[in-house]
Amino acid sequence: MSDNKTKFEQLCAKFDALREELGVPGAVVGITIDGETFTHGSGITSAINPLEIDEDTLFQIGSITKTFTATAMMRLVEDGKLDLNAPIRTYLPDFRVKDEAVSEKATIKHLITHSTGWIGDVFTDTGDNDNALEEYVKQMATLDQLAPPDFTFSYNNSAFCTAGRVIEAVTGLVYETAMKQLIFEPLGLDHTFFFPKEVMTYRFVMGHRVDDEQGAIVQRPWPIPRSSNPAGGIASSIKNLLAYGQYHLGDGSPLLKRESLDMMQTPQFPINDQSGAIGLSWFVRDVGGTKVVDHGGSTLGQQAQLTIFPEHNLVMGVLTNADKGSKLNSEVEKWVMKDFLGVEEPEPEAIQASPEELQPYLGTYSRPTMDTELKYEDDKLIMQLTMKNGGIPSEDTPPPPPPATLQLCGVDQMVVIEGPFKDIRLDFIRNEEDEIAYVRLGLRINPRVTS
């Protein structure tokens, strides 16, 4: 038995134990290293129609889809059909958001680096017809700016939906067909799909919300709107996901030159110590001198993770069918780094601060889907989130999270130290007057509205 095989089996034992502890009904983990691929299915596909999980079982991979969209765009760049620095209107002449200057100047590169500055969490369902993306982009004309383009990174789903529409305009194909021809078929991804009518002919999982009293509750609806497919619509197997990750470690054949893959993995905008920076769709960070390239995915009751370690020829993937799967994903990534690479991500260092030193951060920060209030109570810095209209609605949407305690951990950086959002980072972004103007939470900027 190879050393890698032994390490993977040890990882699987921890994986099974943590999955059960978290109450996640089912999950699958896989790694590819030194030409060897190992996968391990654990648990069941659904609490109401349980089947075993294997390497071909389909999960929603959520926002990992964004890297597929960007990879397709790089194919068009290499073919001379697309220029990353060209304005969006070069390809979509009628494109507009609320700010005309932004509408005119925003570029393709802004779309795939989350740097457009406009509102990003817009999941308008424009139907299942082939014009879904066209209609979605038309409705973006009312979107407000949160910040100017190029100002900072702020995670943006609507930008990737726009990128999907650009692919349609350049190729003359609907987005899903273009992706099949540009990515899926050349890479032999035979268990990778967009449409439920395709997924339902294979073994697939349902998403779940884990309730402390009721256990795993199936989440509905299963699909996301077709208009959101470029941002998060792919369903795939762990076997296909690892193959896709392995492609991004290679020489670029048969899709791209290695230089294009390197460009995708080159930092464009810094984020924070935890997330590193954003490349062209990929997150890029350094852990103990090791380069880490990754992207996660989250849909209704499903959590996914794909992580690439380019210097070690290692790819790691985890697919889960519950909201608490995010914890499983992050722990597996830590185990892989420690057990296979001998590196560990440092814990954030607590910085003691007086109430007076924390005062500049207090107040309410707001975006269309959520308000974030920071206050000092009982000698603690408290964060209270209030969800608002927006996002993908569901009758099973859980109640707002309880207040969370924060700790200063760097210059204008805080970390949640307890509760469901433990270890989540907050970054405070200053304006030209050196005043705190935004908090970035969940990778999204939230403008300050009160102090």
SVG drawing of the C-alpha trace seen along z (x, -y; Angstrom):
<svg xmlns="http://www.w3.org/2000/svg" viewBox="-42 -63 50 65">
<polyline fill="none" stroke="black" stroke-width="0.4" points="0.0,0.0 1.4,-3.4 2.0,-6.1 -0.6,-8.3 -3.2,-5.5 -2.5,-5.1 -2.8,-8.8 -6.0,-8.9 -7.5,-6.0 -6.6,-7.8 -8.3,-11.0 -11.4,-9.0 -11.8,-7.8 -11.7,-11.4 -14.0,-12.4 -16.7,-9.8 -16.6,-10.7 -16.9,-14.4 -19.7,-14.0 -21.7,-12.0 -21.0,-14.5 -22.2,-17.4 -25.3,-15.5 -24.5,-15.8 -26.4,-13.1 -23.9,-12.4 -20.6,-13.6 -17.7,-12.4 -14.0,-13.3 -11.3,-12.8 -7.7,-13.6 -5.4,-13.3 -1.7,-13.3 1.4,-12.0 -0.8,-10.4 -3.0,-8.5 -6.6,-9.3 -8.5,-8.3 -12.2,-8.8 -14.5,-7.9 -18.2,-8.2 -19.9,-8.5 -23.5,-8.5 -26.6,-8.8 -28.0,-10.9 -31.2,-12.0 -32.9,-11.8 -36.2,-10.8 -34.9,-8.6 -31.5,-7.3 -29.0,-5.8 -25.3,-5.2 -22.8,-7.8 -20.0,-6.9 -17.5,-8.7 -20.1,-9.2 -22.9,-10.6 -23.9,-14.1 -23.8,-17.1 -24.3,-20.8 -20.9,-22.4 -22.3,-25.9 -19.8,-28.8 -17.0,-26.5 -18.9,-26.9 -17.4,-30.4 -14.0,-28.9 -15.5,-27.0 -17.0,-30.2 -13.7,-32.0 -11.9,-29.0 -14.3,-29.2 -13.6,-32.9 -9.9,-32.3 -10.4,-29.9 -12.2,-32.8 -9.3,-35.1 -6.8,-32.7 -8.9,-32.4 -8.8,-36.2 -12.5,-36.5 -12.4,-38.2 -10.3,-40.9 -10.2,-40.9 -9.5,-44.6 -12.3,-45.5 -15.5,-47.2 -18.4,-44.9 -20.3,-47.0 -17.8,-45.8 -19.8,-42.5 -23.1,-43.6 -23.8,-47.0 -27.0,-47.5 -25.4,-46.5 -26.1,-48.9 -26.3,-49.1 -27.7,-52.2 -24.5,-54.2 -23.9,-55.1 -20.2,-55.8 -19.8,-52.3 -21.9,-50.8 -19.6,-52.4 -16.3,-51.6 -16.6,-48.3 -14.5,-45.6 -14.6,-41.8 -11.8,-41.5 -13.9,-43.3 -16.5,-40.6 -14.2,-37.7 -12.3,-39.4 -15.3,-40.5 -14.3,-44.1 -17.3,-45.7 -18.5,-47.3 -22.2,-46.9 -24.7,-44.8 -23.9,-41.2 -26.4,-39.0 -29.2,-39.1 -30.8,-35.8 -33.7,-37.0 -35.5,-34.0 -36.1,-35.0 -37.5,-31.6 -36.1,-28.4 -36.0,-29.5 -32.9,-30.1 -33.1,-33.9 -32.9,-33.6 -29.4,-35.3 -30.4,-37.9 -33.4,-38.9 -31.4,-38.8 -28.8,-41.2 -31.6,-43.6 -32.9,-43.7 -29.4,-44.7 -30.2,-48.3 -31.5,-49.1 -28.5,-47.8 -26.9,-50.3 -23.2,-50.7 -21.7,-49.9 -18.3,-51.1 -16.5,-52.2 -15.0,-49.5 -11.4,-48.6 -11.9,-50.0 -11.8,-46.6 -12.8,-43.0 -16.5,-42.2 -18.0,-38.8 -20.3,-39.3 -22.7,-36.7 -24.4,-39.1 -21.0,-39.8 -20.6,-36.1 -24.1,-36.0 -23.1,-38.8 -19.9,-36.9 -22.1,-34.0 -24.1,-36.3 -20.9,-37.6 -20.0,-34.0 -23.3,-33.6 -22.8,-36.8 -19.3,-35.8 -20.0,-32.2 -23.5,-32.5 -24.5,-29.6 -26.6,-29.5 -24.3,-29.4 -24.9,-25.8 -24.1,-24.5 -21.1,-26.7 -19.8,-25.3 -20.4,-21.8 -18.4,-22.4 -15.6,-24.6 -15.0,-22.7 -17.0,-19.6 -16.5,-17.5 -12.8,-18.3 -12.0,-17.4 -14.2,-14.2 -16.4,-15.4 -19.2,-12.9 -20.9,-13.5 -21.1,-17.3 -24.4,-19.0 -26.6,-22.1 -30.1,-20.9 -32.2,-18.9 -33.5,-16.8 -29.9,-15.6 -29.1,-15.2 -32.2,-13.2 -31.0,-10.3 -28.1,-9.7 -27.7,-9.2 -27.8,-12.6 -28.1,-14.1 -30.7,-16.4 -29.6,-19.4 -30.4,-19.5 -30.6,-21.9 -29.4,-20.3 -31.7,-21.1 -30.6,-20.3 -34.0,-18.8 -35.4,-17.6 -32.2,-16.4 -31.6,-16.7 -34.4,-18.5 -34.6,-18.3 -34.3,-21.7 -36.4,-22.9 -36.3,-24.0 -33.4,-21.8 -32.3,-23.9 -31.1,-27.4 -32.6,-29.8 -31.2,-29.2 -30.1,-32.8 -27.7,-32.0 -26.1,-29.1 -22.8,-30.9 -22.4,-31.8 -23.3,-28.5 -25.4,-26.0 -23.1,-23.0 -23.8,-19.6 -20.9,-17.2 -19.3,-14.1 -16.2,-14.0 -14.5,-12.0 -15.2,-14.8 -14.4,-17.6 -10.9,-16.1 -10.3,-15.7 -11.2,-19.3 -8.8,-20.4 -6.1,-18.2 -6.5,-20.0 -5.7,-23.3 -2.4,-21.7 -1.3,-20.6 0.2,-22.2 -3.1,-23.6 -3.8,-21.0 -6.3,-20.5 -7.9,-23.8 -5.4,-26.5 -1.7,-27.4 -0.1,-27.0 0.4,-30.8 -3.4,-31.3 -3.8,-28.9 -1.0,-30.8 -2.8,-34.1 -5.9,-32.7 -3.9,-31.8 -2.2,-35.1 -3.5,-37.5 -5.4,-40.5 -7.0,-42.1 -6.0,-41.4 -8.7,-40.3 -7.4,-39.4 -5.0,-37.1 -7.5,-34.2 -8.7,-34.4 -5.5,-35.8 -6.4,-37.4 -8.6,-36.9 -7.1,-35.8 -9.2,-35.3 -12.1,-33.6 -9.7,-31.5 -8.9,-32.4 -5.1,-32.4 -3.3,-32.4 0.0,-31.3 0.0,-28.9 3.4,-28.3 5.1,-29.0 2.7,-26.7 0.6,-28.2 -3.1,-27.3 -5.6,-27.9 -9.2,-27.2 -12.9,-27.9 -15.9,-26.8 -19.6,-26.5 -22.8,-26.9 -26.4,-26.2 -29.5,-25.4 -28.3,-22.7 -25.2,-21.7 -21.6,-22.8 -18.6,-22.1 -14.9,-22.7 -12.1,-22.3 -8.5,-23.1 -5.4,-22.9 -1.8,-22.8 0.1,-23.6 3.6,-23.1 2.7,-19.6 0.6,-18.3 -2.2,-17.7 -6.0,-18.3 -8.5,-18.0 -12.3,-18.0 -15.2,-17.6 -18.9,-17.5 -21.6,-17.5 -25.4,-17.6 -26.0,-19.8 -25.5,-23.4 -23.1,-22.2 -21.0,-20.6 -19.0,-23.9 -17.3,-22.9 -16.5,-19.4 -15.0,-21.1 -12.7,-23.4 -11.5,-20.6 -10.7,-18.3 -8.6,-21.1 -6.7,-21.5 -6.1,-17.8 -4.8,-17.5 -2.4,-20.4 -1.1,-18.9 -1.1,-15.2 0.1,-15.4 2.1,-18.6 3.2,-19.2 1.8,-22.8 -0.7,-24.3 -2.8,-27.5 -2.0,-29.8 -4.8,-30.7 -5.7,-34.4 -3.8,-36.3 -6.1,-38.0 -5.3,-41.7 -6.6,-43.2 -8.4,-46.6 -10.1,-49.0 -13.7,-50.2 -12.3,-53.5 -10.1,-51.7 -13.1,-49.7 -15.4,-52.7 -14.5,-53.6 -15.8,-50.2 -19.2,-50.4 -22.4,-51.1 -24.6,-49.6 -23.4,-48.4 -25.9,-47.5 -26.4,-45.8 -29.7,-44.8 -29.9,-41.3 -28.5,-41.9 -27.8,-44.5 -24.8,-44.1 -24.7,-45.8 -21.6,-46.0 -22.0,-47.1 -20.1,-46.9 -22.1,-45.2 -21.1,-43.5 -17.4,-44.1 -17.8,-42.3 -17.8,-43.3 -21.0,-41.9 -22.1,-41.4 -25.9,-41.0 -27.0,-40.1 -30.5,-40.9 -31.5,-39.2 -33.6,-41.2 -35.4,-40.5 -33.2,-39.0 -31.2,-35.9 -32.9,-32.6 -36.1,-32.3 -37.2,-29.0 -39.9,-28.0 -37.1,-26.2 -34.9,-29.3 -33.6,-29.2 -34.1,-32.0 -31.5,-34.8 -28.3,-33.6 -27.7,-34.6 -25.4,-37.4 -21.7,-36.6 -18.7,-37.8 -15.8,-39.4 -12.1,-39.8 -9.7,-42.2 -7.0,-40.1 -5.1,-42.6 -5.1,-46.1 -8.8,-46.7 -9.5,-43.0 -11.7,-41.0 -12.6,-37.4 -15.8,-35.7 -14.7,-33.7 -17.8,-31.7 -21.1,-30.5 -22.1,-29.3 -19.9,-31.9 -16.8,-31.0 -13.5,-31.9 -15.2,-34.1 -13.2,-37.3 -14.4,-40.9 -12.3,-43.4 -12.8,-47.1 -12.1,-49.3 -11.3,-53.0 -12.1,-55.8 -9.8,-58.6 -10.4,-60.5 -9.1,-57.4 -12.6,-56.8 -14.1,-53.3 -16.6,-53.2 -17.2,-49.5 -17.1,-46.2 -16.4,-43.1 -18.2,-40.1 -18.8,-36.9 -16.5,-38.3 -19.0,-41.1 -18.6,-44.7 -21.3,-46.4 -21.4,-50.2 -21.5,-51.9 -24.9,-53.6 -24.7,-54.7 -21.9,-55.0"/>
</svg>
